[in-house]
Amino acid sequence: MSSLKKIIVTLTCSQALCLIFGLWIQHTVGHASLVVSAESHLEAAATPHHALSNCILQAGIVIWLTGIQFCVNWMVISKVYTAVENRIQKHREDSLVAVNELVRTRDAIIFGLAKLAESRDPETGQHLERISMYSVRLATAMRKHPKFAEVVNSDFVRMIGISSVLHDIGKVGVEDAILLKPDTLSEKEREKIRLHAELGSDCIHQIECRLGNSDFLSMARDIALYHHERWDGKGYPYGLAEKEIPLAARIVAVADVYDALASQRVYKDAVPHVDCVVEIEANAHKQFDADIVDVFLSIHEQFADIAERFRDASPLKGDHIPSDRGGSYTPTAIQYNKIPEAQSGK
């Protein structure tokens, strides 16, 4: 029973009891109304038939008046209740609009900051847009996989779409002399650039300390810190293996590597989509979670569509010395003009 019906029934029952009690008092003290007076005269006859008729008449009066009271109560309370419900609903709608506006503003600011950090490398183009969409498509498909269905829900998909753009936010802490160096990095320089994972995590952690716990910030921190870890434990910064690596970071790892392979740079051509798929499949159980790779294989055409729609403008080719900071992976299954993209693990 709804709360409105409970209120009306309770009020009507209370009024009916009061009516019955009032009729009893009137009958007892002899101050009945016109109908009750007539009933008193009938009672004077002292016949059983008259007594039964009197009871039936009183019951009829109670039922009739109770019905009238119920109808009145229903109309009055329904009107008041509806007005209150409308005000509450409007307040909820206004609150939802305000929350959505705040979320949109937050997402826009986050994407803008990530884009600003990414702009230090002029070759990245629409890398963030592609990473976000790859991650969303992959996470959405994972909802149908029995191993991920309980973890990957609509909130997870929504959060990874925006938090994934912060995966390389730590690059703001890497000096230009290293980040933009056209020559191959030294081992010491590679160690410095690998610090971007921890720098990004620390940056997001400081935000958490000020704002409090947040599922979104927690996911963003995991992605920034762990998206260069490998399934076989040979990644960085901590050498985590298998399910020690947070799920969101495992998803972004596949998206980041695909984009590194499929994107054109001044020092390399874009790897054909079919070869990107072969490379990622070949590194299941090595670089990647094999179950996530299986999901990727089931939707890889969507990756190809995103790569085509958000393809960067062709860079000018010249005497540029290949950079080893253009991605996070070096192909192993197939040789692609000696792509040096993950020697530093960027």
C-alpha positions as CSV (number, residue, x, y, z in Angstrom):
1,M,0.0,0.0,0.0
2,S,1.3,3.4,-0.9
3,S,2.0,6.0,1.8
4,L,-0.8,8.2,0.5
5,K,-3.4,5.3,0.9
6,K,-2.0,4.5,4.3
7,I,-2.6,8.1,5.4
8,I,-6.1,8.2,4.1
9,V,-7.1,4.8,5.5
10,T,-5.6,5.6,8.9
11,L,-7.3,9.0,9.1
12,T,-10.7,7.6,7.9
13,C,-10.5,4.8,10.5
14,S,-9.7,7.2,13.2
15,Q,-12.7,9.4,12.3
16,A,-15.0,6.4,12.1
17,L,-13.9,5.3,15.6
18,C,-14.6,8.8,16.9
19,L,-18.0,8.7,15.2
20,I,-18.9,5.4,16.8
21,F,-17.7,6.6,20.2
22,G,-19.8,9.8,19.8
23,L,-22.9,7.8,18.9
24,W,-22.4,5.5,21.9
25,I,-22.1,8.5,24.3
26,Q,-25.2,10.1,22.8
27,H,-27.1,6.9,23.2
28,T,-25.9,6.5,26.8
29,V,-26.7,9.9,28.1
30,G,-29.9,10.3,26.1
31,H,-28.8,13.3,24.0
32,A,-29.2,11.7,20.6
33,S,-29.9,13.6,17.4
34,L,-33.2,13.5,15.6
35,V,-32.4,10.1,14.1
36,V,-31.1,8.8,17.5
37,S,-34.2,10.2,19.2
38,A,-36.4,8.2,16.9
39,E,-34.3,5.2,17.7
40,S,-34.8,5.8,21.4
41,H,-38.6,5.8,21.0
42,L,-38.3,2.5,19.1
43,E,-36.2,1.1,21.9
44,A,-38.9,2.0,24.3
45,A,-41.1,-0.7,22.7
46,A,-38.6,-3.2,24.1
47,T,-39.0,-5.7,21.4
48,P,-36.1,-7.7,20.0
49,H,-37.1,-6.7,16.5
50,H,-36.9,-3.1,17.3
51,A,-33.5,-3.5,19.0
52,L,-32.1,-5.3,15.9
53,S,-33.5,-2.5,13.6
54,N,-31.9,0.1,15.8
55,C,-28.5,-1.6,15.5
56,I,-28.8,-1.9,11.8
57,L,-29.8,1.8,11.5
58,Q,-26.8,2.9,13.6
59,A,-24.5,0.7,11.5
60,G,-25.8,2.2,8.3
61,I,-25.3,5.7,9.7
62,V,-21.7,4.9,10.6
63,I,-21.0,3.3,7.2
64,W,-22.6,6.2,5.3
65,L,-20.7,8.9,7.2
66,T,-17.5,6.9,7.1
67,G,-17.8,6.7,3.3
68,I,-18.4,10.4,3.0
69,Q,-15.4,11.1,5.3
70,F,-13.2,8.8,3.2
71,C,-14.1,10.5,-0.1
72,V,-13.5,14.0,1.5
73,N,-10.2,12.8,2.9
74,W,-9.1,11.3,-0.4
75,M,-9.8,14.5,-2.3
76,V,-8.2,16.8,0.1
77,I,-5.1,14.7,1.0
78,S,-4.6,13.7,-2.6
79,K,-4.5,17.3,-3.7
80,V,-2.0,18.2,-1.0
81,Y,0.1,15.1,-1.5
82,T,0.2,15.6,-5.3
83,A,1.4,19.2,-4.8
84,V,4.1,18.1,-2.4
85,E,5.2,15.3,-4.7
86,N,5.4,17.7,-7.6
87,R,7.6,20.0,-5.6
88,I,9.8,17.1,-4.5
89,Q,10.1,15.9,-8.1
90,K,11.0,19.3,-9.3
91,H,13.6,19.6,-6.7
92,R,15.0,16.3,-7.7
93,E,15.1,17.3,-11.3
94,D,16.8,20.6,-10.5
95,S,19.4,18.7,-8.4
96,L,20.0,16.2,-11.2
97,V,20.5,19.0,-13.7
98,A,22.9,20.7,-11.4
99,V,24.8,17.5,-10.8
100,N,25.0,16.8,-14.5
101,E,26.3,20.3,-15.1
102,L,28.9,19.8,-12.5
103,V,30.0,16.5,-13.9
104,R,30.1,17.9,-17.4
105,T,32.2,20.8,-16.1
106,R,34.5,18.5,-14.2
107,D,35.0,16.3,-17.3
108,A,35.7,19.3,-19.5
109,I,38.3,20.7,-17.1
110,I,39.9,17.3,-16.7
111,F,40.1,16.7,-20.4
112,G,41.4,20.2,-20.9
113,L,44.2,19.7,-18.4
114,A,45.1,16.4,-19.9
115,K,45.1,17.9,-23.4
116,L,47.3,20.7,-22.1
117,A,49.8,18.2,-20.8
118,E,49.7,16.2,-24.0
119,S,50.2,19.3,-26.1
120,R,53.9,19.4,-25.0
121,D,54.4,16.6,-27.6
122,P,53.2,18.0,-30.9
123,E,52.9,14.5,-32.5
124,T,50.2,13.1,-30.2
125,G,47.2,14.7,-32.1
126,Q,43.9,13.2,-31.0
127,H,45.5,10.6,-28.9
128,L,43.4,11.3,-25.8
129,E,40.2,11.2,-27.8
130,R,41.0,7.8,-29.2
131,I,42.2,6.4,-25.9
132,S,39.0,7.4,-24.2
133,M,36.8,5.9,-27.0
134,Y,38.9,2.7,-27.2
135,S,38.6,2.2,-23.4
136,V,34.9,2.8,-23.4
137,R,34.2,0.4,-26.3
138,L,36.4,-2.3,-24.7
139,A,34.8,-1.8,-21.3
140,T,31.3,-1.9,-22.7
141,A,32.0,-5.2,-24.5
142,M,33.5,-6.6,-21.3
143,R,30.2,-6.3,-19.6
144,K,29.0,-9.3,-21.6
145,H,32.0,-11.4,-20.5
146,P,31.3,-13.7,-17.6
147,K,34.6,-12.9,-15.9
148,F,34.0,-9.1,-15.9
149,A,30.2,-8.8,-15.8
150,E,30.0,-8.2,-12.0
151,V,32.7,-5.6,-12.0
152,V,32.3,-3.7,-15.2
153,N,28.9,-1.9,-15.0
154,S,27.6,1.3,-16.5
155,D,29.4,3.5,-13.9
156,F,32.7,1.7,-14.6
157,V,32.3,2.4,-18.3
158,R,31.4,6.0,-17.7
159,M,34.3,6.6,-15.4
160,I,36.9,4.9,-17.6
161,G,35.9,7.1,-20.5
162,I,37.1,10.3,-18.7
163,S,39.7,8.9,-16.3
164,S,41.6,7.2,-19.1
165,V,42.6,10.6,-20.5
166,L,44.7,11.2,-17.4
167,H,46.9,8.1,-18.1
168,D,50.0,10.2,-19.0
169,I,49.3,13.3,-16.9
170,G,52.6,12.7,-15.2
171,K,54.4,13.8,-18.3
172,V,54.1,17.4,-17.1
173,G,56.8,16.5,-14.6
174,V,59.3,15.3,-17.3
175,E,61.6,17.9,-18.6
176,D,61.4,19.0,-22.2
177,A,65.0,18.0,-22.9
178,I,64.0,14.4,-22.4
179,L,60.4,14.4,-23.5
180,L,61.1,16.1,-26.8
181,K,64.6,14.8,-27.5
182,P,64.8,13.6,-31.1
183,D,67.6,11.2,-30.4
184,T,67.4,7.8,-28.8
185,L,67.3,8.1,-25.0
186,S,70.1,6.9,-22.7
187,E,69.3,4.4,-20.0
188,K,69.3,7.2,-17.4
189,E,66.9,9.3,-19.5
190,R,64.6,6.3,-19.9
191,E,64.5,5.9,-16.1
192,K,63.5,9.5,-15.8
193,I,60.8,9.3,-18.3
194,R,59.4,6.2,-16.7
195,L,58.8,8.3,-13.6
196,H,55.8,9.9,-15.3
197,A,53.6,7.0,-14.0
198,E,54.4,7.7,-10.4
199,L,54.3,11.5,-11.0
200,G,50.8,11.2,-12.4
201,S,49.6,9.0,-9.6
202,D,51.0,11.4,-7.0
203,C,49.3,14.4,-8.7
204,I,45.9,12.7,-8.6
205,H,46.5,11.5,-5.0
206,Q,47.0,15.1,-3.9
207,I,43.7,16.0,-5.5
208,E,42.1,13.0,-3.6
209,C,43.6,14.3,-0.3
210,R,41.8,17.7,-0.8
211,L,38.5,16.4,-2.2
212,G,38.1,13.1,-0.3
213,N,37.6,9.6,-1.6
214,S,36.3,9.4,-5.1
215,D,35.8,6.3,-7.3
216,F,36.6,8.4,-10.4
217,L,39.9,9.7,-8.9
218,S,40.8,6.3,-7.6
219,M,40.4,4.8,-11.1
220,A,42.3,7.7,-12.7
221,R,45.2,7.1,-10.2
222,D,45.3,3.4,-10.9
223,I,45.4,4.0,-14.6
224,A,48.1,6.6,-14.4
225,L,50.3,4.4,-12.1
226,Y,49.8,1.0,-13.6
227,H,49.0,1.2,-17.3
228,H,52.7,0.3,-18.1
229,E,52.6,-2.9,-16.0
230,R,52.7,-6.1,-17.9
231,W,50.7,-9.4,-17.4
232,D,54.0,-11.3,-17.1
233,G,55.4,-9.0,-14.4
234,K,58.0,-7.3,-16.6
235,G,56.5,-3.8,-16.7
236,Y,57.0,-0.8,-14.5
237,P,57.0,0.9,-12.1
238,Y,56.5,-2.0,-9.7
239,G,56.6,-5.1,-11.8
240,L,53.1,-6.2,-10.9
241,A,51.7,-9.3,-12.6
242,E,48.4,-10.6,-13.7
243,K,45.4,-9.6,-11.5
244,E,47.7,-7.6,-9.2
245,I,47.3,-4.9,-11.9
246,P,44.0,-3.0,-11.5
247,L,41.4,-3.9,-14.2
248,A,41.1,-0.3,-15.5
249,A,44.9,-0.1,-16.1
250,R,44.8,-3.5,-18.0
251,I,42.1,-2.1,-20.3
252,V,43.9,1.2,-21.0
253,A,47.1,-0.8,-21.6
254,V,45.5,-2.5,-24.6
255,A,44.0,0.8,-25.8
256,D,47.3,2.7,-25.5
257,V,49.3,0.0,-27.3
258,Y,46.8,-0.2,-30.1
259,D,47.0,3.6,-30.6
260,A,50.8,3.6,-30.5
261,L,50.8,1.0,-33.3
262,A,48.0,2.4,-35.4
263,S,49.1,6.1,-35.3
264,Q,51.3,7.7,-37.9
265,R,54.4,9.6,-36.7
266,V,57.1,11.5,-38.5
267,Y,59.4,8.6,-37.9
268,K,57.1,5.8,-38.9
269,D,54.0,4.9,-40.9
270,A,50.8,3.7,-39.2
271,V,50.7,0.0,-38.8
272,P,47.7,-1.6,-40.7
273,H,44.8,-2.5,-38.4
274,V,45.0,-6.2,-39.2
275,D,48.7,-6.3,-38.1
276,C,47.8,-4.4,-34.9
277,V,45.3,-7.1,-34.1
278,V,47.9,-9.8,-34.8
279,E,50.4,-8.1,-32.5
280,I,48.0,-7.6,-29.6
281,E,46.8,-11.2,-29.9
282,A,50.3,-12.5,-30.0
283,N,51.0,-10.8,-26.6
284,A,48.1,-12.2,-24.7
285,H,49.5,-13.7,-21.4
286,K,52.6,-11.6,-22.0
287,Q,51.9,-7.9,-22.1
288,F,48.1,-8.2,-21.8
289,D,45.3,-10.0,-19.9
290,A,44.3,-12.7,-22.3
291,D,40.6,-12.4,-21.4
292,I,40.7,-8.7,-22.3
293,V,42.4,-9.6,-25.5
294,D,39.6,-12.0,-26.3
295,V,37.1,-9.2,-25.9
296,F,39.3,-6.9,-28.0
297,L,39.3,-9.5,-30.8
298,S,35.5,-9.6,-30.8
299,I,35.2,-5.9,-31.4
300,H,38.4,-5.0,-33.1
301,E,36.5,-3.5,-36.1
302,Q,35.3,-0.8,-33.7
303,F,38.9,0.1,-33.0
304,A,39.6,0.4,-36.7
305,D,36.6,2.7,-37.1
306,I,37.7,5.0,-34.3
307,A,41.3,5.1,-35.6
308,E,40.0,6.1,-39.0
309,R,37.5,8.7,-37.8
310,F,40.0,10.4,-35.5
311,R,43.1,9.9,-37.6
312,D,45.7,12.6,-37.1
313,A,46.8,14.8,-40.0
314,S,49.8,13.2,-41.8
315,P,53.0,14.5,-40.2
316,L,55.7,15.9,-42.5
317,K,58.5,13.4,-43.0
318,G,62.1,14.6,-43.2
319,D,65.4,14.0,-41.6
320,H,63.8,13.5,-38.3
321,I,65.6,11.0,-36.0
322,P,63.1,8.5,-34.7
323,S,62.0,9.2,-31.1
324,D,61.7,6.4,-28.6
325,R,59.1,8.2,-26.6
326,G,56.1,7.8,-29.0
327,G,54.3,5.0,-27.4
328,S,54.4,2.2,-24.9
329,Y,55.1,-0.9,-26.9
330,T,57.6,-2.4,-29.3
331,P,56.1,-4.9,-31.8
332,T,57.4,-8.5,-31.3
333,A,55.2,-10.6,-33.5
334,I,55.9,-8.6,-36.7
335,Q,58.6,-6.1,-37.7
336,Y,57.3,-2.7,-38.8
337,N,60.2,-0.7,-40.0
338,K,61.9,-1.1,-36.6
339,I,59.4,0.9,-34.7
340,P,61.2,2.0,-31.5
341,E,58.1,3.2,-29.6
342,A,58.5,1.5,-26.2
343,Q,62.2,1.3,-25.6
344,S,61.6,3.9,-23.0
345,G,58.2,2.7,-22.1
346,K,56.4,6.0,-22.6
